[in-house]
Amino acid sequence: MVDSQGGQGGQALLFLTDDQLRKGIEAMFFAYRGFTADPDRILEGMAYGRAHHRAIHFINRSPGTTVNNLLSILGVTKQSLNRVLRSLIEDGLVESRVGKKDKRERHLFLTEKGALLERELSDAQRERMRAAYRAAGPDAVAGFRQVLEAMMDEDMRRHYATLKDRQV
């Protein structure tokens, strides 16, 4: 079997040239632009950006998550996350509840309005992913996910593992 780089099977992947790696890096940049373009258009009229989208996504995936957990997942400053959360709470998309065990904790939940926006954003991205996955085929999908997981830092891989197994 000859792969797309002209090599035999998976063996050619063990010896990627700098040019092949550069092409992969560029493909990742352009794919990311496509992946974020649809939600960006939806959020544009709401004065929200990607940080809002990411917060909404992960609050949806882990209802009741704490602000500290969200900080760890997003890798942003507390000040930056507070600005994002303040606007989402003020606009009625996110609800912050005081912890039952620890009153200092704030647990985050999407409101009905927040869940509707999250669904609109994720539907746009799922549509793009579904089309790409169909075009690439099941082996490529599995390989793509394996590559993405291998690129994650260890702490991000732990966060991903806890989300991956959740059914929402």
Disulfide bonds with the S-S distance in Angstrom:
none
